[in-house]
Amino acid sequence: MNLIKSIILCAALFIVGSTVAQDMVLNGADRTEEYLPLLKGKRVGLVINHTSLLNDAHTTLLDTLLSHSVNVKKVFAPEHGFRGDADAGEVIKNGRDVKTNIPIISLYGNTKKPTAHQLNDIDVLVFDIQDVGARFYTYISTMFYVMEACAEQGKEMIVLDRPNPNDYVDGPLLKSAFRSFVGLLPIPVLHGCTVGELALMINGEGWINKTKDACRLTVVPCLDWQHGQAYSLPVKPSPNLPNDQSIQLYASLCPFEGTKISVGRGTNFPFQMIGAPNRKYGDFTFTPIALPGFDKNPMHKDQTCYGLDLRHVDDVEGFDLRYILDFYEKSGEKNAFFDRPRFFDLLMGTDAVRKAIVEGKEEEEIREMWQKELEDYKQMRQKYLIYN
């Protein structure tokens, strides 16, 4: 593949310390002086959702562009929809924005990649969505398909970057046989990149393989953030990640969704508790219900679940297998514990982890299986980092 050089609008990064407040960071969307000139006189499509906010007065990117007379033709919406309130896996339908009457095109339904027809009246696509750093969080799958569509149709793409609030590199790398919408890229469970850095990686590693050319990409970096610094999101990125604790636990708990164990969907604290309707799993109890704004049809709905309360756990760093191993042992069910084994494997990106668990291997031995590939990935990742 011939690599078209991606443009990075470089910036000095000077905050020192371990924590960055949200209002101290300038996201790519806040840097209007950098990207408005790139949109002048062009027909623009937006790939955005409810996280596409600017710091000043918390205005949306759509409203900001319209106030600057940018010719926004349509909006493309990812999983959870333009407003970010649809359940996980819920089909998103096309429509129009009530406020602006601009068409909303779903990228989470029958069509997950913009079609040639949908891009016919577009010159440039702007991607601005907050990611949480996990491979199976589907916003990055949407970004990949958008980049692929832009490459195929000869369209420009601009990524307005945002910090990674779960900034670790950990977990098994995805194998090609387990490629799906919850994992399209050969990266670890926690990839340690911003969406801008991932976009550069997709181009640079030649992962867009249906065209000889890479995506015509511009990344607008955020300012006053660097890798290793914590970042608290100003708005929940999806219905079931309501706070920092859920985001930190997400990568470690999401694989439970291939098992019989609830991750707390249908409560006010999803991805902060785990359990099932059996006392063998623990003394803590919770009861999932249909909960608007979170989950309308959660696992074990209206049943008392027994398990663990993780709302105040403070030692979660990276991808942690201890919860899966603990509940697998408590279950005593061997293969039956994984009631959706294929989905568990898709989330892990491999079937090797599930098989190792069934074989009774310890966490250290399981983690050793992916260390060589993880080190190779870390070396490759260095080429695309913006925030060192």
Legacy VTK file of the C-alpha trace (Angstrom):
# vtk DataFile Version 3.0
C-alpha trace
ASCII
DATASET POLYDATA
POINTS 388 float
0.000 0.000 0.000
1.253 3.470 -0.871
1.128 5.514 2.305
-0.172 9.054 1.905
1.440 11.089 4.628
-0.943 11.850 7.442
-0.891 15.446 8.654
-0.383 16.034 12.349
-0.954 19.552 13.668
1.826 19.443 16.240
1.475 21.069 19.644
3.591 21.568 22.747
2.475 19.419 25.645
3.613 20.841 28.932
1.393 19.749 31.815
3.377 17.791 34.402
1.804 15.489 36.973
-0.425 12.465 37.203
-3.896 13.991 36.887
-5.446 16.373 34.400
-8.810 18.010 35.003
-11.204 17.950 32.079
-11.478 21.748 31.924
-7.680 22.085 31.629
-7.468 20.010 28.451
-8.108 21.441 25.009
-9.564 18.643 22.925
-9.128 18.684 19.171
-12.685 20.005 18.845
-11.760 23.038 20.985
-9.045 24.049 18.532
-11.349 25.639 15.972
-8.554 27.801 14.589
-6.825 24.643 13.367
-9.666 22.871 11.593
-12.171 25.541 10.489
-9.853 26.645 7.652
-9.751 23.004 6.481
-13.557 22.977 6.164
-14.000 26.298 4.374
-15.909 25.915 1.105
-16.275 22.139 1.560
-19.263 19.847 1.996
-18.867 18.298 5.425
-20.062 15.085 7.044
-19.729 14.537 10.786
-19.150 11.284 12.668
-20.223 12.404 16.123
-22.398 11.667 19.140
-23.262 13.193 22.515
-19.556 13.250 23.516
-18.697 15.674 20.712
-18.603 18.716 22.974
-16.405 21.802 23.190
-15.213 23.047 26.569
-16.503 26.598 26.155
-20.146 26.567 27.313
-20.225 22.830 26.476
-21.484 23.509 22.972
-21.711 20.648 20.497
-19.427 20.337 17.516
-22.453 20.405 15.204
-23.754 23.681 16.657
-20.268 25.178 16.602
-19.726 24.383 12.937
-23.145 25.674 11.951
-22.479 28.924 13.855
-19.373 29.348 11.657
-21.431 28.735 8.502
-19.769 25.400 7.771
-21.740 23.456 5.157
-22.666 20.386 7.224
-24.544 17.999 4.946
-25.202 15.079 7.295
-24.264 13.365 10.545
-23.191 9.723 10.834
-24.080 8.140 14.199
-22.237 5.198 15.889
-23.498 2.595 18.380
-25.821 4.144 20.999
-26.920 6.760 18.452
-26.455 10.486 17.950
-27.774 11.215 21.445
-25.879 8.317 23.079
-28.938 6.876 24.813
-29.564 3.623 22.900
-28.839 0.295 24.583
-25.742 -1.725 23.712
-26.473 -3.669 20.522
-29.697 -1.749 19.843
-30.185 -1.048 16.131
-29.892 2.660 15.322
-32.196 4.019 12.634
-31.729 6.868 10.173
-33.534 10.119 10.887
-33.119 13.867 11.234
-31.833 16.042 14.037
-34.851 17.738 15.610
-32.975 20.985 16.238
-31.195 21.472 12.903
-33.129 19.140 10.551
-29.796 17.749 9.363
-30.009 14.078 8.236
-28.726 11.479 10.691
-27.273 8.357 9.037
-26.885 5.268 11.219
-23.568 3.413 11.245
-24.930 0.856 13.688
-27.561 -1.197 11.914
-27.585 -2.800 8.508
-24.830 -0.414 7.380
-21.696 0.034 9.470
-19.608 1.762 6.805
-20.669 4.863 4.856
-21.687 3.900 1.325
-20.504 5.539 -1.867
-23.982 7.027 -2.280
-23.941 8.479 1.244
-20.557 10.103 0.567
-21.456 11.380 -2.880
-22.206 14.911 -1.613
-19.374 14.955 0.973
-15.845 16.332 0.538
-14.544 15.749 4.058
-15.625 13.676 7.076
-14.876 14.891 10.610
-14.610 12.232 13.337
-15.023 13.470 16.914
-16.047 10.797 19.437
-14.666 10.046 22.897
-13.101 6.578 23.150
-12.286 4.710 26.396
-9.195 2.815 25.275
-10.604 -0.730 24.963
-10.500 -2.688 21.681
-14.085 -3.907 21.989
-15.513 -0.409 22.512
-17.068 -0.077 19.079
-16.449 3.611 18.362
-12.988 2.710 17.037
-14.506 0.050 14.778
-16.738 2.779 13.362
-13.674 4.978 12.849
-11.914 2.183 10.956
-14.852 1.689 8.589
-15.136 5.447 8.038
-11.418 5.625 7.202
-11.833 2.693 4.821
-14.791 4.365 3.113
-12.852 7.626 2.764
-9.897 5.774 1.238
-12.136 3.957 -1.218
-14.080 7.057 -2.239
-11.162 9.516 -2.254
-12.570 11.654 0.592
-10.628 13.592 3.213
-10.955 12.746 6.897
-10.196 14.858 9.957
-9.924 13.297 13.427
-10.418 15.701 16.323
-8.501 13.971 19.071
-9.372 13.431 22.742
-7.427 11.883 25.673
-7.573 8.192 26.495
-9.089 7.834 30.005
-7.988 4.179 30.253
-4.419 4.691 29.129
-2.823 1.247 29.456
-1.334 -1.295 27.057
-2.426 -4.740 28.189
-4.200 -7.959 27.231
-4.095 -10.399 24.320
-3.859 -9.151 20.741
-6.702 -9.895 18.369
-6.224 -12.828 15.990
-7.659 -12.503 12.488
-10.027 -15.468 12.982
-11.766 -13.497 15.747
-12.253 -10.265 13.840
-15.693 -8.716 14.356
-17.293 -5.354 15.098
-16.182 -5.749 18.730
-12.622 -6.137 17.460
-11.451 -5.186 13.968
-7.836 -4.245 14.599
-4.843 -6.456 15.586
-4.321 -4.582 18.848
-4.484 -5.605 22.532
-7.583 -5.327 24.729
-6.215 -2.042 26.070
-4.460 -0.355 23.154
-2.923 2.673 24.907
-3.743 5.119 22.103
-6.021 8.040 21.474
-8.320 7.765 18.465
-5.971 10.090 16.592
-2.995 7.856 17.268
-5.022 4.793 16.284
-5.999 6.489 13.025
-2.320 7.120 12.277
-1.589 3.476 13.105
-4.347 2.219 10.793
-2.840 4.225 7.957
0.775 3.528 8.779
0.394 -0.227 9.225
-1.600 -0.629 6.009
-4.678 -2.077 7.698
-6.995 -0.538 5.119
-6.518 -3.324 2.603
-9.311 -2.793 0.080
-7.580 0.055 -1.720
-4.006 0.794 -2.709
-4.159 4.191 -1.019
-4.394 5.092 2.637
-6.962 7.485 4.038
-6.275 11.186 3.400
-6.013 11.911 7.092
-5.519 14.961 9.284
-5.292 14.586 13.065
-5.917 17.652 15.237
-4.292 16.783 18.598
-5.581 17.807 21.998
-3.421 20.054 24.188
-2.284 19.875 27.810
-2.522 16.101 28.129
0.108 13.396 27.808
0.235 9.621 28.181
0.158 8.438 31.755
-2.041 11.276 33.005
-5.508 10.488 34.301
-8.449 12.103 32.548
-12.002 12.334 33.842
-14.701 12.481 31.183
-17.215 15.355 31.341
-20.055 13.144 30.056
-20.601 9.395 30.150
-19.395 7.994 26.804
-22.165 5.369 26.593
-25.210 4.441 28.697
-23.447 1.873 30.879
-20.193 3.690 31.594
-21.461 6.391 33.973
-18.243 7.312 35.800
-14.466 6.921 36.053
-14.710 3.691 38.073
-16.805 1.952 35.418
-14.366 3.036 32.713
-11.389 1.687 34.674
-13.119 -1.657 35.247
-14.654 -1.932 31.784
-11.848 -3.834 30.045
-11.617 -6.410 32.845
-15.370 -6.934 33.233
-16.645 -6.777 29.660
-15.596 -10.398 28.876
-18.163 -11.504 31.497
-20.770 -10.697 28.839
-19.862 -14.005 27.219
-20.759 -15.792 30.473
-23.753 -16.190 32.804
-22.474 -13.409 35.074
-24.104 -9.965 35.132
-21.853 -6.894 35.077
-24.489 -4.758 36.760
-26.446 -3.640 33.713
-29.885 -2.595 34.907
-28.471 -0.858 37.994
-27.137 2.652 38.536
-23.623 1.216 38.792
-22.976 -0.934 35.705
-19.467 -2.309 35.277
-18.922 -1.795 39.002
-20.519 -5.011 40.286
-20.673 -8.610 39.135
-22.939 -11.463 40.107
-25.591 -14.015 39.224
-28.729 -15.507 40.850
-26.779 -17.954 43.008
-25.461 -17.402 46.522
-22.187 -19.182 45.709
-20.903 -16.028 44.021
-20.841 -13.811 47.129
-22.707 -11.922 49.840
-23.264 -8.636 47.994
-26.653 -8.452 46.268
-28.170 -6.379 43.468
-31.264 -6.718 41.305
-31.107 -5.678 37.627
-34.244 -3.928 36.389
-35.333 -2.177 33.207
-33.605 1.144 33.739
-34.102 4.023 31.260
-30.823 5.653 30.318
-28.883 2.504 31.206
-30.372 -0.788 29.997
-33.972 -1.704 29.146
-33.511 -5.485 29.151
-30.540 -6.457 31.337
-29.292 -9.956 32.043
-31.058 -11.584 35.048
-33.737 -8.900 34.960
-35.757 -8.694 38.210
-33.688 -11.466 39.819
-31.548 -11.049 42.922
-27.897 -11.477 41.999
-25.127 -12.406 44.416
-21.529 -11.368 43.855
-19.048 -8.560 44.380
-19.360 -4.801 44.816
-16.455 -3.153 42.977
-17.504 0.470 43.357
-14.647 1.237 45.721
-11.924 -1.055 44.385
-8.852 1.114 43.879
-6.222 -1.317 42.578
-7.478 -1.817 39.016
-4.725 -1.045 36.540
-4.858 -2.389 33.034
-6.499 -5.668 32.089
-7.241 -7.807 35.160
-8.115 -11.513 34.880
-8.670 -12.135 38.588
-12.444 -11.557 38.474
-13.043 -13.970 35.601
-10.836 -16.615 37.226
-12.481 -16.152 40.626
-16.038 -16.496 39.311
-15.106 -19.377 37.034
-13.764 -21.278 40.042
-16.829 -20.431 42.138
-19.158 -21.590 39.355
-17.798 -25.144 39.247
-19.301 -25.365 35.766
-16.273 -25.807 33.492
-17.244 -25.068 29.850
-20.862 -24.307 30.818
-19.670 -21.124 32.568
-19.138 -19.629 29.105
-22.726 -19.705 27.873
-21.739 -17.612 24.836
-18.228 -18.952 24.188
-17.911 -17.446 20.715
-18.743 -13.977 22.022
-16.280 -14.392 24.894
-13.598 -15.298 22.349
-14.495 -12.320 20.133
-14.118 -9.996 23.101
-10.778 -11.565 24.031
-9.714 -11.604 20.379
-8.657 -15.242 20.732
-9.970 -18.560 22.030
-6.680 -19.258 23.829
-7.728 -17.450 27.029
-10.994 -19.379 27.434
-9.255 -22.680 26.748
-6.507 -21.865 29.248
-9.103 -21.043 31.920
-10.889 -24.365 31.338
-7.530 -26.153 31.551
-7.055 -24.669 35.010
-4.092 -22.421 34.247
-3.171 -19.657 36.694
-3.343 -15.970 35.799
0.424 -15.564 35.487
0.642 -18.472 33.050
-2.245 -17.130 30.979
-0.765 -13.640 30.814
2.549 -15.062 29.673
0.836 -16.326 26.498
0.517 -12.839 25.040
3.616 -11.091 26.408
5.805 -11.475 23.310
3.119 -10.116 20.986
2.368 -7.337 23.457
6.003 -6.227 23.506
6.085 -6.221 19.697
2.926 -4.122 19.663
4.415 -1.641 22.139
7.418 -1.181 19.857
5.196 -0.613 16.836
2.931 1.761 18.798
5.844 4.100 19.508
5.840 5.258 15.879
2.374 6.760 16.197
2.385 8.391 19.625
1.645 12.116 19.708
1.550 12.742 23.472
4.905 11.556 24.866
LINES 1 389
388 0 1 2 3 4 5 6 7 8 9 10 11 12 13 14 15 16 17 18 19 20 21 22 23 24 25 26 27 28 29 30 31 32 33 34 35 36 37 38 39 40 41 42 43 44 45 46 47 48 49 50 51 52 53 54 55 56 57 58 59 60 61 62 63 64 65 66 67 68 69 70 71 72 73 74 75 76 77 78 79 80 81 82 83 84 85 86 87 88 89 90 91 92 93 94 95 96 97 98 99 100 101 102 103 104 105 106 107 108 109 110 111 112 113 114 115 116 117 118 119 120 121 122 123 124 125 126 127 128 129 130 131 132 133 134 135 136 137 138 139 140 141 142 143 144 145 146 147 148 149 150 151 152 153 154 155 156 157 158 159 160 161 162 163 164 165 166 167 168 169 170 171 172 173 174 175 176 177 178 179 180 181 182 183 184 185 186 187 188 189 190 191 192 193 194 195 196 197 198 199 200 201 202 203 204 205 206 207 208 209 210 211 212 213 214 215 216 217 218 219 220 221 222 223 224 225 226 227 228 229 230 231 232 233 234 235 236 237 238 239 240 241 242 243 244 245 246 247 248 249 250 251 252 253 254 255 256 257 258 259 260 261 262 263 264 265 266 267 268 269 270 271 272 273 274 275 276 277 278 279 280 281 282 283 284 285 286 287 288 289 290 291 292 293 294 295 296 297 298 299 300 301 302 303 304 305 306 307 308 309 310 311 312 313 314 315 316 317 318 319 320 321 322 323 324 325 326 327 328 329 330 331 332 333 334 335 336 337 338 339 340 341 342 343 344 345 346 347 348 349 350 351 352 353 354 355 356 357 358 359 360 361 362 363 364 365 366 367 368 369 370 371 372 373 374 375 376 377 378 379 380 381 382 383 384 385 386 387
